[in-house]
Amino acid sequence: MRSDLLFTDNKIVISITGINTLRFINLLKQNNIRLFNIKRMSDTTECVMFAKDFKKIKSFAKITGVRVRISKKNGPGFFIFNNRNRYFLVAGLIIFIIIILWSTKKIVKIEIHGNEYYASTEIYEFLTENNIDYGSVVKNISCKDIEKLMLNRFDLLTFVSVHINGNTLIITVKENKTVKQEKEDETPCNLVATEDGVVVSIITRAGVPLVKAGDEVKREDVLVYSKIDYNKIMGENYGYETVCCDADILIRVNKEYKDIVNRKYEKRVYTGRIQKVKGIKINNLYLTISKEKCKFKKYDTETTYSDDRYGFKKMPVTYFYTTYREYELVESEYTDEELQNILEKKIDNYIEKLKENSIQTESKSVNIRLYSESAVAEGTITTVEPAFKKEQFIVDECD
């Protein structure tokens, strides 16, 4: 079929029979009635034409004595007529058309490029504060105003370009690579120890150090003092200054470690029976489609969610799928080797957590003892850590 026939046009396929078929076609052509895909068969001729022109050809058919019959109908008009009693289908088509018309005038996508320091969600929240969001009317959005607002709001932005491509709002930014440092806290404070131990090293940047490397300290001891006295040449005190202390201090700490694992335990044995439930999540409300409740007494649950985000916006409605897996509890016992491995793994996990908190493990002395009913890991782990905290300085009235 020719490309100038559109999907929105109502078309019909006609069959022409008679000895004057060629004359009939020529008459239609002379009167600007368009025919397409003309096919000559043994005793008939088929072609496609616009449905609106069908009434015009009746007079020419009488003149030439040919017989014209409609063999096929195509087009949205015929589709709607044939399905006029299918109310849900018609309603769906109307809703679809409304959504299409709505989306052509609204923002349906937001793209943010070039940002590293500022998160895309932070910029998106700024847009929503200024009434720019998914569904905003395109003609009501001023790109120049958005650029000015963003430059005023975000200090590290040196360039902002905003433009609309179809239904997409595209924001391109450039940032100043020099990250602004947070303003230092100027509230007077001391640095005090949080653990008992021995000072390994101390580098003071603000305040008066009261300890040195090798000194033994107790919890709550002041390590760096906030009050700085000013003395004259003869040693007479004539005033003082208070600062927020700042220092790098490392303290060697002996941490007591103890853990117990019972030899007997209940082991989960899965039966292989599962039950699946589908549902809809509306904000924090869960609605299950299936009314059947879980029939297992003991089970594990695994819930997966469909994507609940569109761009930067979290959608209030999403699907979820919950799988219940039945299991039985069977009494069992750990072997000596299993107990040893479990406790060693727990010790390694404890040391790994210390490392995540910037605490260095210097040595460990932990013994594992196996008994008939349990196993015990007990000992000492030596760490080197910044075991201090800031504590507000309170001026003594006697000073």
C-alpha positions in Angstrom: 0.0 0.0 0.0 1.3 3.5 -0.9 2.9 5.6 1.8 0.4 8.5 1.3 -2.3 6.3 2.9 -2.3 7.2 6.6 -3.3 5.1 9.5 -6.0 7.6 10.5 -7.7 7.4 7.1 -10.7 5.1 6.6 -10.1 2.9 3.6 -12.1 0.2 1.7 -11.1 -2.5 -0.7 -13.5 -2.7 -3.7 -14.0 -5.5 -6.3 -15.0 -4.3 -9.8 -16.6 -6.7 -12.3 -17.8 -5.9 -15.8 -16.6 -5.4 -19.4 -16.1 -1.6 -18.9 -13.8 -1.8 -15.9 -11.0 0.1 -17.6 -13.4 2.9 -18.7 -14.7 3.1 -15.1 -11.3 3.5 -13.6 -10.4 6.2 -16.1 -13.6 8.1 -15.3 -12.7 8.0 -11.6 -9.2 9.3 -12.3 -10.6 12.2 -14.4 -12.8 13.2 -11.5 -9.9 13.1 -9.0 -11.1 10.0 -7.2 -7.9 8.3 -6.0 -7.4 4.6 -6.3 -4.5 2.6 -4.9 -3.0 -0.9 -5.3 -5.0 -1.7 -8.4 -4.8 -5.5 -9.1 -6.2 -7.2 -12.2 -7.5 -10.8 -11.6 -9.2 -13.3 -13.9 -12.7 -11.8 -13.8 -12.4 -9.0 -11.3 -10.3 -6.0 -10.5 -9.5 -5.0 -6.9 -8.3 -1.7 -5.6 -8.1 0.5 -2.5 -9.9 3.8 -2.1 -10.9 6.3 0.6 -14.2 5.4 2.2 -15.4 9.0 1.9 -15.2 8.7 -2.0 -17.4 5.6 -2.2 -20.7 7.4 -2.7 -19.2 9.5 -5.6 -18.5 6.4 -7.7 -22.1 5.1 -7.9 -23.0 7.4 -10.8 -19.9 6.3 -12.8 -20.8 2.6 -12.1 -24.2 3.1 -13.6 -22.8 4.9 -16.7 -20.2 2.1 -17.4 -22.5 -0.8 -16.3 -19.9 -2.3 -13.9 -20.7 -3.8 -10.5 -18.8 -2.5 -7.5 -18.7 -4.5 -4.2 -16.9 -3.7 -0.9 -14.8 -6.6 0.1 -12.9 -5.2 3.1 -13.0 -2.2 5.4 -10.0 -0.6 7.3 -9.5 2.4 9.5 -10.3 3.8 13.0 -13.8 4.8 12.1 -14.8 1.2 11.1 -12.9 -0.1 14.2 -14.9 2.2 16.6 -18.2 1.4 14.9 -17.6 -2.4 15.1 -16.7 -2.2 18.8 -19.3 0.4 19.8 -20.9 -2.0 22.3 -17.6 -2.9 24.0 -17.7 -0.2 26.6 -14.5 -0.9 28.5 -12.5 -1.0 25.2 -14.0 2.4 24.2 -13.4 3.8 27.7 -9.8 2.6 27.5 -9.2 4.2 24.1 -10.7 7.5 25.4 -8.4 7.4 28.4 -5.4 6.6 26.2 -6.1 9.5 23.9 -6.5 11.8 27.0 -3.2 10.6 28.4 -1.4 11.2 25.0 -2.9 14.7 24.7 -2.0 15.4 28.4 1.6 14.2 28.0 2.3 16.3 24.9 1.9 19.5 27.0 3.5 18.3 30.2 7.0 17.5 31.4 7.3 13.7 31.6 11.1 13.3 32.0 13.8 15.3 33.9 17.5 14.8 33.0 20.4 16.3 35.0 24.0 16.2 33.7 27.4 17.3 34.8 26.8 17.3 38.6 29.3 15.6 40.9 29.2 17.5 44.2 25.5 18.1 44.3 23.3 15.0 44.1 20.7 14.7 41.4 18.0 14.2 44.0 19.1 17.4 45.8 18.7 19.4 42.5 15.3 17.6 41.9 14.1 18.6 45.3 15.1 22.2 44.6 13.0 22.1 41.4 9.9 20.7 43.2 10.3 23.5 45.8 9.9 25.9 42.9 6.8 24.1 41.5 8.7 22.3 38.7 8.0 18.6 38.6 6.8 15.8 36.5 3.5 16.9 35.0 4.3 20.6 34.9 3.0 22.5 31.9 5.8 23.1 29.4 4.7 26.6 28.4 4.7 27.7 32.0 8.3 26.8 32.6 10.9 29.6 32.1 14.3 28.1 31.5 16.1 31.4 32.2 14.4 31.8 35.6 15.5 28.2 36.5 19.1 29.0 35.6 19.1 32.2 37.8 17.5 30.4 40.7 20.0 27.5 40.6 23.0 29.8 40.4 21.7 31.7 43.5 20.9 28.5 45.4 24.0 26.3 44.7 27.2 28.1 45.5 29.5 25.7 43.7 27.7 25.9 40.3 29.6 28.1 37.8 27.4 27.3 34.8 23.7 26.2 34.4 22.0 25.5 31.1 18.3 24.6 31.0 16.3 23.7 27.9 13.2 21.7 27.0 13.4 19.0 24.3 9.9 17.8 23.6 8.6 16.6 27.0 12.0 16.4 28.6 13.5 19.0 30.8 17.3 18.9 30.4 19.6 20.6 33.0 23.3 20.7 32.4 25.6 22.2 35.1 29.3 22.8 35.7 30.7 22.9 39.3 33.6 24.6 40.9 36.1 21.8 41.7 37.2 23.6 44.8 34.9 22.2 47.5 34.0 24.6 50.1 35.2 23.6 53.6 32.8 23.4 56.4 33.1 26.2 58.9 35.0 25.1 61.9 33.2 24.8 65.2 34.5 27.6 67.5 32.8 26.5 70.7 35.5 26.0 73.4 36.1 22.3 74.1 38.6 19.9 75.6 39.7 16.6 74.2 39.1 13.7 76.7 40.0 10.0 76.6 37.2 7.5 75.9 39.3 4.4 76.8 42.0 3.4 79.2 45.3 3.0 77.5 48.7 4.4 76.6 49.3 7.4 74.3 51.1 6.3 71.2 51.3 9.7 69.5 49.9 13.2 69.8 50.0 16.1 67.4 48.2 19.2 68.7 46.9 22.0 66.4 44.8 23.9 68.9 44.8 23.9 72.7 47.3 22.9 75.4 48.4 19.2 75.4 48.4 17.7 78.9 49.9 14.3 77.9 52.7 13.0 75.7 53.6 9.8 73.9 54.1 7.0 76.4 51.8 8.4 79.1 49.1 6.2 80.6 45.6 7.6 80.6 42.3 6.7 82.0 38.8 7.2 80.6 37.6 10.8 80.9 41.1 12.1 81.4 41.7 15.5 79.7 44.2 15.1 76.9 44.2 18.6 75.4 43.0 21.6 77.4 41.0 24.5 75.9 42.2 27.3 78.2 45.4 29.1 77.1 46.9 31.5 79.7 48.8 34.6 78.8 51.7 35.5 81.0 53.9 38.6 81.3 57.7 38.3 81.3 57.8 38.0 85.1 55.3 35.2 85.0 52.3 37.2 86.1 49.0 36.0 84.5 47.0 38.7 82.8 44.4 36.8 80.9 43.5 33.7 79.0 41.9 32.5 75.8 39.6 29.5 75.2 39.7 27.5 71.9 38.1 24.5 70.4 40.8 21.9 70.8 42.1 20.1 67.7 44.6 17.3 67.6 45.6 13.9 66.2 45.9 11.4 69.1 46.4 7.7 68.9 46.0 5.5 72.1 46.9 1.9 72.5 43.9 0.1 74.1 43.6 -3.5 75.4 40.0 -4.6 74.6 38.6 -7.6 76.4 37.0 -10.1 74.1 34.6 -13.0 75.0 32.1 -15.0 72.9 30.2 -18.2 73.6 28.6 -20.6 71.1 26.4 -23.5 72.2 27.1 -26.9 70.7 23.4 -27.8 70.3 21.3 -25.7 67.8 18.1 -26.0 65.7 18.9 -26.4 62.0 16.5 -25.3 59.3 15.6 -28.0 56.8 13.5 -26.7 53.9 10.7 -29.0 52.7 10.7 -27.6 49.2 7.1 -26.4 49.5 6.6 -22.7 48.5 3.7 -20.3 48.3 3.6 -17.1 46.3 1.5 -14.1 46.9 1.1 -11.0 44.7 0.0 -7.6 45.9 0.0 -3.9 45.4 1.9 -1.4 47.7 0.3 2.1 48.0 2.7 4.2 50.0 3.0 2.2 53.2 -0.2 0.2 52.7 0.1 -3.4 51.4 -2.8 -5.0 49.6 -2.6 -8.7 48.6 -4.4 -9.7 45.5 -4.7 -13.3 46.7 -7.0 -13.8 49.7 -5.3 -17.1 50.7 -3.1 -16.7 53.8 0.2 -18.5 54.3 -0.6 -22.1 55.3 2.9 -22.9 56.7 3.7 -22.9 60.4 7.4 -22.1 59.9 8.6 -20.3 56.8 11.0 -17.7 55.4 9.7 -14.8 53.4 11.3 -13.1 50.4 9.6 -10.0 49.0 10.6 -8.3 45.7 9.3 -5.0 44.4 8.8 -3.8 40.9 10.6 -0.5 40.1 8.8 2.2 42.2 10.8 5.2 40.8 10.3 7.2 37.7 13.4 9.3 37.2 13.9 11.1 40.5 10.3 10.7 41.7 9.1 7.9 43.8 5.8 6.5 42.6 3.2 5.9 45.3 1.9 2.6 43.7 4.1 -0.4 42.9 3.7 -4.2 42.7 5.3 -6.7 45.1 5.7 -10.4 45.1 6.1 -12.4 48.3 7.5 -16.0 48.4 7.0 -18.2 51.5 9.4 -21.1 51.9 8.4 -23.8 54.4 11.0 -25.3 56.7 11.3 -27.6 59.7 13.5 -27.2 62.8 15.7 -30.2 63.4 17.9 -30.5 66.5 21.5 -30.8 65.6 25.0 -30.4 67.1 28.1 -28.6 65.9 31.3 -30.6 65.6 34.5 -29.4 67.2 35.8 -28.2 63.8 32.6 -26.3 63.1 32.7 -24.6 66.5 36.3 -23.6 65.9 35.4 -22.1 62.5 32.4 -20.3 63.8 34.3 -18.6 66.6 37.3 -17.8 64.4 34.9 -16.2 61.9 33.3 -14.1 64.7 36.7 -12.9 65.8 37.6 -11.9 62.2 34.3 -10.1 61.8 34.9 -8.2 65.0 38.3 -7.1 63.8 36.9 -6.1 60.4 34.3 -3.9 62.1 37.1 -2.2 64.1 38.9 -1.6 60.8 35.7 0.0 59.3 35.7 2.4 62.2 39.4 3.4 61.5 40.7 1.3 64.4 43.9 -0.5 63.8 44.5 -3.9 65.3 48.0 -4.2 66.7 47.8 -7.7 68.1 45.3 -10.3 69.4 45.6 -13.0 72.1 42.3 -14.9 72.0 42.1 -18.6 73.1 39.3 -20.9 72.0 38.3 -23.7 74.5 35.9 -26.5 73.5 33.6 -28.1 76.0 30.9 -30.8 75.8 28.0 -28.3 75.6 29.7 -25.1 74.2 32.8 -23.4 73.0 34.3 -20.2 74.4 36.6 -17.6 72.8 38.2 -15.3 75.4 41.2 -13.0 75.4 42.5 -9.6 74.6 42.7 -7.6 71.3 45.2 -4.7 71.3 44.2 -1.8 69.1 45.6 1.6 68.2 42.8 4.1 67.8 41.8 7.8 68.2 40.1 7.0 71.5 39.1 10.6 72.4 36.1 12.9 72.1 35.3 16.6 72.4 33.8 17.8 75.6 32.6 21.4 76.2 34.9 23.5 78.2 33.3 25.0 81.3 35.0 28.1 82.8 35.8 27.7 86.5 34.6 30.7 88.5 37.8 30.7 90.5 39.8 31.4 87.3 
